[in-house]
Amino acid sequence: MSTTLSLPHRSIPLRTYLTRLLWLCIFPLLMLSIWLAYDSVQTLRVGQRQAAEQMTENFASSVDQYLRSRIRGLNMVAISPLLDEPAQWPILYQQAQGYQKSFDGHVVLATADEPMQMLFNTRAPYGNALPPLPRPKGHAAAPAAVLTRQPAVGDSFIGPVAQTLLVAMAVPVLREGRVSHVVLGTFEARQFQERIEQITLPEGWAMTLRDGRGDTIARLAPPGFDAARDVAQTGRFVTPLQSAPWRVELEISRAVQLAPLTSNGGLLLMGLLMATFTGVLGGTVASRRLGRAVASLVDTTHPATRTSASTEISEINDVRGRLDEAAAQQRESEARFRRLFEDAPVAMRLVSRDGRILTWNARFGELFGYTADEIPTMEAWRRLAYPDPVYRAEIEASWKNTVERTDGGKGDINMGEFRPTSKDGTVRTVQIHGILLDDGLLSTFVDVTERREAEDRLRLWVESFEQAQLGQVISDARDNTVIAVNPAFAAERGYQREEMTGMPLSQLFSDNGQAQLREMVQTMTHHSHAAFECEHVRKDGSRFPVLIDLTVLRDADGHPVTRIGYATNMIDRKRAEAEVLLLNATLERRVQERTAELSAANRDLDSFAFTVSHDLRAPLRAMNGYAQVLQQDLAEQLDESARACLNGITSASHRMSGLIDGILVLSRSARDDMTLGPVDLSALAQRRLAELAASEPQRQVTVSVQPGLRVTADPRMMDVVITNLVDNAWKYSSGKPDAEIRVFSHTDADGTWYGVADNGAGFDPARAGHLFQPFHRLHRQDEFPGIGIGLATVQRIVARHGGLIVARSTRGQGATFAFTLEIEPPHATDQA
């Protein structure tokens, strides 16, 4: 009893179906034949077009090289120093004649201004009167060179001297940023005609070199060739030149363009049609025979027909039986494989040979978490599992090399160990193995992430154990023997590592220390961690103190199994403790001695300051007073030299008084007590700038003070710092009519910097190291008066606040002084 699936459409005879199938198969072949014929015609056309384009490009490149070589020669004339001296132009004319001999072209020197008068022309003797440069229609080289300041090539024209068709190229002469003259090179168009005639063109082809107006410079064409009549639009090819507004045109006549296409295309089409007809005829005969044989397998109403067909193809019944048996076995095998595949504890995936992911088992889904929509292909899998493009490229290269090493494209493949990323972002370490099947690749993924992490931790611990400078020991807690020691532990005790393996722990302790060892063992029975100070015995019998830090590892029942110990040699520590005790015993006495010495030094400084302030000022006041009396009472009796001497005495006494004041300020800045408090640097700078502006109202100074510059420092000392820096900026910018002074802050990796900048005289950066030395100045007294003590005072005050001061400058472009303080400002904004 057979079961038949009813179909909603009308059935047709097998012969009719095979005939339709035959024509269905033949139709694509027929279309392919037509397409091949068309493609052949197109290939010929493309080849012809490529040859034409290549020929125009080659000739255009040749002309470009020809023009560039002559422009380079003209450039040599344009940059010649002889051109700057009219008296040297005869020599320049002779050099231009050399250019004429080298390049077969004449040189013209003309003015850059209108009307561009020719100064000399190698076509005429030097000194002859010459007309202005002619202006050809279209693109003129000389005006273009003047306008663009670049070499230019113009359109063809009739030369006013040679009276023949010429082309010109011009090079501007640049002097001090402007075009002073123009150097032109003129060449006869016959040179380009000679070059184009050296080309061998196929029959029916023509080539033309045209200028920017479209006028012909050179042309090569067969006799009687008429482009307007003989050439279609598809037969015209144009390539522009790079160094000139010219173009190269190549034209192919219709007859030449279509002849090979018609003959080759027609022959190919005829051959394809004959092959198609033969295939249809043979296929029809074969399909009829096959139809009869297949029909005999299902024809139960005509036994004679089935017998005849079976006689014609005797294997059909046997094949059908074998196919039925194989199909049953395959269904059973597939079911068994499906159960094994789905229930396997290892992640598995099946991929087709074209890269489609066909299926995967439950473990694969658990391991990576992707859905079938997210990874339908291997490309999608690699993109998600290996998001790093560099690592992805390495994976693809490794896979390609692995497959190439597989013989015959089948068999087991050990792909290696990789680190794919799961959907949740977890990166796993997996070992991938594969089996190449006829229809694809079956891969297994073994997750070894935890194993590799454990191996890495173990390797790290082993390396740390081996390389550690701190002695380490592992002992057996059950028999109190040494399992292993690191090199530092063994060397410190005078042993080789191998000697200590299996050594009883008691051998490391003296007879007096055995009781302490037993106490340590007993303690570690009930504790997991402890530290002990004890004494170890070296191999030579010497002893040294150690600190042992012990950790106990226990088994599942909680019994001690292994002890890990870290041993620290206490010799240096014990020695240091003894030294500290000795130091503490003598520290108070030494502090009293240093305090007494410091008090004596401060008293000496106070005495020195008093002497400077009083004993030195009295003679100076007397000198200055006597000098003023002489200037007031005897000025009319003194000559000019004597009055100058009195002025010098007065000036020197004032300078000496300033030096004394500077010494006192410098001394106080180094020894005065500091009282820290909030200081507004912005207010200090604004106040001092206002005082300076009032003292010199005639000066115009642009001032910028950043608000909110607050620090924690000694207010009096910060006033000295800001006053000195602002005074310097005011003084050294006095020579600038547009003087600028800026007070600012900025923050970088070194902290917050507070600065004063000006655009004044500046200083030589090479001498910046002397800026902060007392009484050392980088400018003469007659340039900027001063005593050289201000910056030294600033540097000492900043240093007392734990800060740093730096100076940056370029001579004639101002200077910037910036400093830091150890205590950062509570509220400071960086607006620099």
C-alpha positions, 0 to 999 in steps of 0.5 A: 500500500503506497501513500501518495501526496495529493498536489493541487496542480495538474500532473504532466507526463514525464517526457513533457517534464523532461522536455521542459527541464531540458529547455530550462537548462538550455535557456541559461546556456543560450543566454550565457552564449549571447552574453559571451558574444556581447562580452567579447565585443565589449572586451575588444572595445575596451582593449581598443579604448585602453590602447587609445587612452594609453597612447594619448597619455604617453604622448601627453606625458612626453610633452609634459616632460619636454615642457618641464625640462625647458621650464627648469632651464628658464628657472636657471636664468630667472634666479641668476644674480646677473639679472639684478644688475642691468650692466650685467645683462649682456652676460645674461644675454650670452647665457640665454644664447646657451639656453637657445643652443641647448633647447632649440628655443629663444629666450626673451627678458621682459618687464613684469609691468604693462605693457611688458616691454621686451628688454632683449630677445635672442632672436635679435642682437643685444641692444636692438629696439624691441616691441612689447610682448605680443598678447596672443588670443586665449591663454598668454604665458607671461601675464599668467606667470606674473599673476600666479607667480608660477611658471606658465605655458601659453597658447600658440601665436605668431612671433613678432620677430620670427613671424612663425607659429610659436609657443611660449612658456614664462617664468616669473623673476621674484625679488623681495616678494614681488615679480620684477621681470618675466623670462620667456622661452619661445619654441617653434611649433615644428618641434612638437610636429617632429615629436608627434611624427615619431609616433607609429599610429594604427591604420585609421587613427589620428593624433592632434596636440591642441592649445587652450583655444583648441588651435592645432599645434601638431597633428598626425593623420592619414591622408583624406582623414576628416574627423567630422565625417569619419569619427564617432563620439566614442572614437575620440579620446582626450588627455589634458597636459599637466604642465600646460592648458593643452590637450592631446586628442586621438581619433579613430575612424568608424570603419576601423573601430567597428571592423574587428568588432563586427567580424569577431562578434558575428563569428562568435555568435554563430559558433555559440548558436550552432553549439546550442542547437547541437546541445538541444538535439543531443539533450532531447534524445538523451532525455527521451531514453532517460524518461523511458527508464525512469518511467519504467520504475513507476509504471505499473499499468504497462508491464511490457514497457517496464520489462523493456525499460528494465532490460535497457537499464538493469541496475535501476531496481537494485539501485532503488533497493540500496538507496532505500536501505542507505536512507534508513541507515542514514536516518538512524545515524543522523539521529544517533549523531544528533543525540551525541552532539546535543548532549556532549559535555564539550561545546561543538559547532558545525560550519558549512564549507561556504562559511555558514554556521549550521548548528551548535550544541547546548554547551556551545550556547552556554559557553558563549551566549550568542543566538543564531541571528547574531552569528549566522556566518563565520564572519559574524562569529569572528567579528563578535568573538574577536572584536580586536581587529589586529587579533582577528587578523591573526586568528584568520591567518592562523586558520588559513595556515592550519587548513593549508597544512591539512592533507587533502582538505580532510581530517583532524585539525588542531587549530590551537588555543584562542581567547574568544569573547562571550556575549556578556563580555567575558574573555575565555581561553579555549582549545579548538579542535576540528574535523573536516567533513565533506560538507563542512567543519565540526569544531570542539571548544574546550574551556581551559580558562580556569586551568590557564589562570591557575597555571599563571598564578602558579607560575607567578608564585614560582617566579616570585619564590625563585627571584625573591631577595627575601628568604622563603621556606616551605616545610612539612607540618607533619614531620617538621622537615624542609620541603623547599627553600628559595636561593636567598634563604639557602645562601643566607644560611650557607647551604645549597638549596639541594642540601636543605631539602628534607632537612629537619627544622631543628637543624636551623636552631641552636640547642638553646632554641629547640624549646622555642621551635617546639613552642612555634610548632605548637602555636601553629597547630592552632593558628593559621598565621603568626610571626616569631623572632628567633635565632637561626644557625648557619652551616658554619655554626654562626648565629643571627637573629631572624623574624619568621612570618608563618602561614599554615595550609590545611587539608579538608579536615583542617589538619596542618599540611604545609607551612610557608615561611618568610624569613627576614634577617634582623642583623641590620634592624638590631644594629639600627635599633642600637644606633637609634638608642644611642642617637636619642641619648645624644640628640638633646645635647646636640640640639642645644649645641646647634641652637646656641650656634644658630643664636650666635650666628643670628646675633652676628647678623644683627650686629652686621645689619646694625653696623651697615644701617648706622656706621656706614650710613653716617659717612655717606650722609656726610659725603652727600651733604658736603657735595650738596653744599658745594653744588649750592654755594660754589656752583658758579665758581666751579668749572664744568669738570668739577661740577661733573665730579660733584654729580658723580659723588652724589650719584655714587653716594645714592647708589651706595645707600641703595646697596646698603638698603638692598643688603639689609633687605636680602639679610632680613629675607633669609633670617626673619621669622615667617608668619603664614596667612592668606595673601591676595597677590592680585591686590598687591600687584594692582596696588603697586601698578597704581603707584607706578602709574601715578609716579609716571603719568606720561607712560601708556601701559596696558595692565592685566591682573588676573583676579583671585590669586590667593596664596598662604604665605608670609604677607610682608615677604609676598609684598616684597616679591610682588613689588620687585617683580612688578617694578622690574616689569615697569622698568624694563618695558619703559622703552616700549611705546605700547608697553604691556604688563600681565600678572597671571597664574597657570597650573601644570604637573609641577603645581600652580605658577604665579607670574609677571610678564612684560614685553620690554627689553628682555635678556639673553637666555644664555645668561639667565643663570646669573639673574638671581645672584646678588649684585649681578645685572644683565644690563648696563647702568645707563640703560636701566639703573639698579643695584642687582639685589631685587631678584636675589631677594625674591629667590630667597623668599620663594625658597623659604616658602619651599617654592621655585622661581624660573625666568624665560625671555628672548632679547627684545621681546620681554621677559616672564618670571614665574614662581611656585609656593609649597602651600597651594592656594585655597582658591585660584583659577587658571586663566593664563 
